[in-house]
Amino acid sequence: MKVSELRQKTEKELKRQLINDKEKLQALRFDMVAGKVKNVRAIRTTRKEIATIMTVLGEKKYMNHA
């Protein structure tokens, strides 16, 4: 998901997306250990998406206090 799309979402939607992505990452890690993951790169992209969401949440938090 693009950063511009994430910035348009509310904090509540971003937090929900963050929880979903963290659950997805956990499932991918378990599947990788079990040998079920074909696309190992999905783990990397999910981690980057989580980091982007956390960055946007931090921006929103900073803007609210400024």
DSSP file (Angstrom, degrees, kcal/mol; ACC not computed):
  #  RESIDUE AA STRUCTURE BP1 BP2  ACC     N-H-->O    O-->H-N    N-H-->O    O-->H-N    TCO  KAPPA ALPHA  PHI   PSI    X-CA   Y-CA   Z-CA
    1    1 A M              0   0    0      0, 0.0     2,-0.1     0, 0.0     5,-0.0   0.000 360.0 360.0 360.0 139.8    0.0    0.0    0.0
    2    2 A K     >  -     0   0    0      1,-0.1     4,-1.9     4,-0.0     3,-0.2  -0.357 360.0-122.3 -75.7 154.7    1.3    3.4   -0.9
    3    3 A V  H  > S+     0   0    0      1,-0.2     4,-2.4     2,-0.2     5,-0.2   0.875 112.4  56.8 -63.8 -38.2    2.2    6.0    1.8
    4    4 A S  H  > S+     0   0    0      1,-0.2     4,-0.8     2,-0.2    -1,-0.2   0.866 107.3  49.0 -63.2 -35.1   -0.2    8.5    0.3
    5    5 A E  H  > S+     0   0    0      1,-0.2     4,-0.5     2,-0.2     3,-0.4   0.886 110.9  50.3 -69.4 -38.6   -3.0    6.0    0.8
    6    6 A L  H >< S+     0   0    0     -4,-1.9     3,-1.1     1,-0.2    -2,-0.2   0.880 104.8  57.1 -67.8 -36.9   -2.0    5.3    4.3
    7    7 A R  H 3< S+     0   0    0     -4,-2.4    -1,-0.2     1,-0.3    -2,-0.2   0.747 101.4  57.7 -67.2 -22.0   -1.9    9.0    5.2
    8    8 A Q  H 3< S+     0   0    0     -4,-0.8    -1,-0.3    -3,-0.4    -2,-0.2   0.663  92.0  88.7 -81.0 -16.4   -5.6    9.4    4.2
    9    9 A K  S << S-     0   0    0     -3,-1.1     2,-0.1    -4,-0.5    -3,-0.0  -0.416  82.3-111.3 -81.2 158.0   -6.7    6.7    6.6
   10   10 A T     >  -     0   0    0     -2,-0.1     4,-2.3     1,-0.1     5,-0.2  -0.359  29.9-106.5 -80.5 167.0   -7.7    7.5   10.2
   11   11 A E  H  > S+     0   0    0      1,-0.2     4,-2.6     2,-0.2     5,-0.2   0.882 120.8  54.6 -61.3 -38.1   -5.6    6.3   13.2
   12   12 A K  H  > S+     0   0    0      1,-0.2     4,-2.0     2,-0.2    -1,-0.2   0.916 109.4  46.4 -63.6 -43.1   -8.1    3.7   14.0
   13   13 A E  H  > S+     0   0    0      2,-0.2     4,-2.4     1,-0.2    -1,-0.2   0.889 112.5  51.0 -65.8 -39.2   -8.0    2.2   10.5
   14   14 A L  H  X S+     0   0    0     -4,-2.3     4,-2.4     2,-0.2    -2,-0.2   0.902 109.4  49.7 -65.4 -41.1   -4.2    2.3   10.6
   15   15 A K  H  X S+     0   0    0     -4,-2.6     4,-2.2     2,-0.2    -1,-0.2   0.890 110.9  49.8 -65.3 -38.3   -4.0    0.5   13.9
   16   16 A R  H  X S+     0   0    0     -4,-2.0     4,-2.2     2,-0.2    -2,-0.2   0.917 111.8  48.3 -64.6 -43.2   -6.4   -2.2   12.6
   17   17 A Q  H  X S+     0   0    0     -4,-2.4     4,-2.5     1,-0.2    -2,-0.2   0.883 109.7  53.5 -63.1 -39.0   -4.2   -2.6    9.5
   18   18 A L  H  X S+     0   0    0     -4,-2.4     4,-2.3     2,-0.2    -2,-0.2   0.915 108.8  48.0 -62.9 -44.5   -1.1   -2.8   11.7
   19   19 A I  H  X S+     0   0    0     -4,-2.2     4,-2.1     2,-0.2    -2,-0.2   0.918 112.2  49.8 -62.6 -43.5   -2.6   -5.6   13.8
   20   20 A N  H  X S+     0   0    0     -4,-2.2     4,-2.2     1,-0.2    -2,-0.2   0.911 111.6  48.2 -62.2 -42.4   -3.7   -7.5   10.7
   21   21 A D  H  X S+     0   0    0     -4,-2.5     4,-2.5     2,-0.2    -1,-0.2   0.873 109.7  52.0 -67.8 -36.7   -0.2   -7.2    9.2
   22   22 A K  H  X S+     0   0    0     -4,-2.3     4,-2.1     2,-0.2    -1,-0.2   0.895 111.0  47.9 -65.8 -38.9    1.5   -8.3   12.4
   23   23 A E  H  X S+     0   0    0     -4,-2.1     4,-2.3     2,-0.2    -2,-0.2   0.892 111.4  51.1 -66.2 -39.3   -0.8  -11.4   12.4
   24   24 A K  H  X S+     0   0    0     -4,-2.2     4,-2.4     2,-0.2    -2,-0.2   0.906 109.8  49.9 -63.2 -42.3    0.1  -12.0    8.8
   25   25 A L  H  X S+     0   0    0     -4,-2.5     4,-2.4     2,-0.2    -2,-0.2   0.906 109.9  50.4 -63.4 -42.4    3.8  -11.8    9.5
   26   26 A Q  H  X S+     0   0    0     -4,-2.1     4,-2.3     1,-0.2    -1,-0.2   0.922 111.3  48.3 -62.2 -43.6    3.5  -14.2   12.4
   27   27 A A  H  X S+     0   0    0     -4,-2.3     4,-2.5     1,-0.2    -2,-0.2   0.900 110.7  51.6 -64.1 -39.9    1.6  -16.7   10.2
   28   28 A L  H  X S+     0   0    0     -4,-2.4     4,-2.2     2,-0.2    -1,-0.2   0.901 109.4  50.1 -63.4 -40.3    4.2  -16.3    7.4
   29   29 A R  H  X S+     0   0    0     -4,-2.4     4,-2.0     2,-0.2    -2,-0.2   0.915 111.7  47.3 -65.1 -42.3    7.0  -17.0    9.9
   30   30 A F  H  X S+     0   0    0     -4,-2.3     4,-1.9     1,-0.2    -2,-0.2   0.916 113.2  48.7 -64.1 -42.3    5.3  -20.1   11.2
   31   31 A D  H  X>S+     0   0    0     -4,-2.5     5,-3.0     1,-0.2     6,-0.7   0.856 108.1  54.8 -66.3 -34.4    4.7  -21.3    7.7
   32   32 A M  H ><5S+     0   0    0     -4,-2.2     3,-0.7     3,-0.2    -1,-0.2   0.917 108.4  48.1 -65.1 -42.7    8.3  -20.7    6.7
   33   33 A V  H 3<5S+     0   0    0     -4,-2.0    -1,-0.2     1,-0.3    -2,-0.2   0.882 112.3  49.6 -63.6 -37.4    9.5  -22.9    9.6
   34   34 A A  H 3<5S-     0   0    0     -4,-1.9    -1,-0.3    -5,-0.2    -2,-0.2   0.585 116.9-116.9 -78.4  -9.3    7.1  -25.6    8.5
   35   35 A G  T <<5S+     0   0    0     -3,-0.7    -3,-0.2    -4,-0.7    -2,-0.1   0.701  82.5 117.1  83.6  20.4    8.3  -25.3    4.9
   36   36 A K      < +     0   0    0     -5,-3.0     2,-0.4    -6,-0.1    -4,-0.2   0.636  43.4  98.7 -94.0 -15.9    5.0  -24.1    3.5
   37   37 A V        +     0   0    0     -6,-0.7     3,-0.2     1,-0.2    -9,-0.0  -0.611  38.7 174.3 -82.1 124.6    6.1  -20.7    2.2
   38   38 A K  S    S+     0   0    0     -2,-0.4     2,-0.9     1,-0.2    -1,-0.2   0.800  75.8  53.3 -91.0 -36.9    6.8  -20.5   -1.5
   39   39 A N    >   +     0   0    0      1,-0.2     3,-1.2     2,-0.0     4,-0.3  -0.802  59.3 174.0-105.4  92.9    7.4  -16.7   -1.6
   40   40 A V  T >> S+     0   0    0     -2,-0.9     3,-1.4     1,-0.3     4,-0.7   0.778  75.2  70.4 -68.8 -25.9    9.9  -15.8    1.1
   41   41 A R  H 3> S+     0   0    0      1,-0.3     4,-2.3     2,-0.2    -1,-0.3   0.717  80.8  75.4 -64.6 -20.8    9.9  -12.2   -0.1
   42   42 A A  H <> S+     0   0    0     -3,-1.2     4,-2.1     1,-0.2    -1,-0.3   0.834  90.8  56.4 -60.4 -32.1    6.4  -11.8    1.3
   43   43 A I  H <> S+     0   0    0     -3,-1.4     4,-2.2    -4,-0.3    -1,-0.2   0.930 107.7  47.2 -64.8 -44.9    8.0  -11.7    4.8
   44   44 A R  H  X S+     0   0    0     -4,-0.7     4,-2.2     1,-0.2    -2,-0.2   0.923 112.8  47.8 -63.5 -45.4   10.2   -8.8    3.8
   45   45 A T  H  X S+     0   0    0     -4,-2.3     4,-2.1     1,-0.2    -1,-0.2   0.874 111.3  51.3 -66.4 -35.3    7.3   -6.8    2.2
   46   46 A T  H  X S+     0   0    0     -4,-2.1     4,-2.3    -5,-0.2    -1,-0.2   0.907 109.5  50.2 -66.5 -41.4    5.1   -7.4    5.2
   47   47 A R  H  X S+     0   0    0     -4,-2.2     4,-2.2     1,-0.2    -2,-0.2   0.901 111.4  48.8 -62.5 -40.6    7.8   -6.1    7.5
   48   48 A K  H  X S+     0   0    0     -4,-2.2     4,-2.3     2,-0.2    -1,-0.2   0.882 109.8  51.6 -67.0 -38.0    8.3   -3.0    5.4
   49   49 A E  H  X S+     0   0    0     -4,-2.1     4,-2.4     2,-0.2    -2,-0.2   0.903 109.0  50.6 -65.2 -40.6    4.5   -2.4    5.3
   50   50 A I  H  X S+     0   0    0     -4,-2.3     4,-2.4     1,-0.2    -2,-0.2   0.923 110.8  49.4 -61.3 -44.3    4.4   -2.6    9.1
   51   51 A A  H  X S+     0   0    0     -4,-2.2     4,-2.0     1,-0.2    -2,-0.2   0.886 110.4  50.5 -63.3 -39.3    7.3   -0.1    9.4
   52   52 A T  H  X S+     0   0    0     -4,-2.3     4,-2.4     2,-0.2    -1,-0.2   0.914 110.4  48.9 -65.4 -43.0    5.5    2.3    7.0
   53   53 A I  H  X S+     0   0    0     -4,-2.4     4,-2.5     1,-0.2    -2,-0.2   0.916 111.2  50.1 -63.0 -42.6    2.3    2.1    8.9
   54   54 A M  H  X S+     0   0    0     -4,-2.4     4,-2.1     1,-0.2    -1,-0.2   0.871 109.9  51.4 -65.2 -35.5    4.1    2.7   12.2
   55   55 A T  H  X S+     0   0    0     -4,-2.0     4,-2.2     2,-0.2    -2,-0.2   0.925 110.6  47.4 -65.0 -45.1    5.9    5.7   10.6
   56   56 A V  H  X S+     0   0    0     -4,-2.4     4,-2.5     2,-0.2    -2,-0.2   0.889 110.8  52.2 -64.7 -39.2    2.6    7.2    9.4
   57   57 A L  H  X S+     0   0    0     -4,-2.5     4,-2.4     1,-0.2    -1,-0.2   0.910 109.4  50.1 -62.0 -41.2    1.1    6.7   12.9
   58   58 A G  H  X S+     0   0    0     -4,-2.1     4,-2.4     2,-0.2    -2,-0.2   0.887 109.6  51.1 -63.3 -39.5    4.1    8.5   14.4
   59   59 A E  H  X S+     0   0    0     -4,-2.2     4,-2.6     2,-0.2    -2,-0.2   0.928 110.7  48.3 -62.3 -45.3    3.6   11.4   11.9
   60   60 A K  H  X S+     0   0    0     -4,-2.5     4,-1.8     1,-0.2    -2,-0.2   0.909 111.8  49.5 -62.8 -41.5   -0.1   11.7   12.9
   61   61 A K  H  X S+     0   0    0     -4,-2.4     4,-1.2     1,-0.2    -1,-0.2   0.906 112.6  47.6 -63.6 -42.1    0.8   11.6   16.6
   62   62 A Y  H  X S+     0   0    0     -4,-2.4     4,-1.3     1,-0.2     3,-0.2   0.891 110.7  51.3 -65.5 -40.5    3.4   14.3   16.1
   63   63 A M  H  < S+     0   0    0     -4,-2.6    -1,-0.2     1,-0.2    -2,-0.2   0.832 106.5  54.6 -68.3 -31.7    1.1   16.5   14.0
   64   64 A N  H  < S+     0   0    0     -4,-1.8    -1,-0.2     1,-0.2    -2,-0.2   0.820 112.0  43.8 -70.5 -30.1   -1.6   16.2   16.7
   65   65 A H  H  <        0   0    0     -4,-1.2    -2,-0.2    -3,-0.2    -1,-0.2   0.669 360.0 360.0 -87.9 -18.6    0.8   17.5   19.4
   66   66 A A     <        0   0    0     -4,-1.3    -1,-0.2    -5,-0.1    -2,-0.1   0.478 360.0 360.0 -79.1 360.0    2.3   20.3   17.3
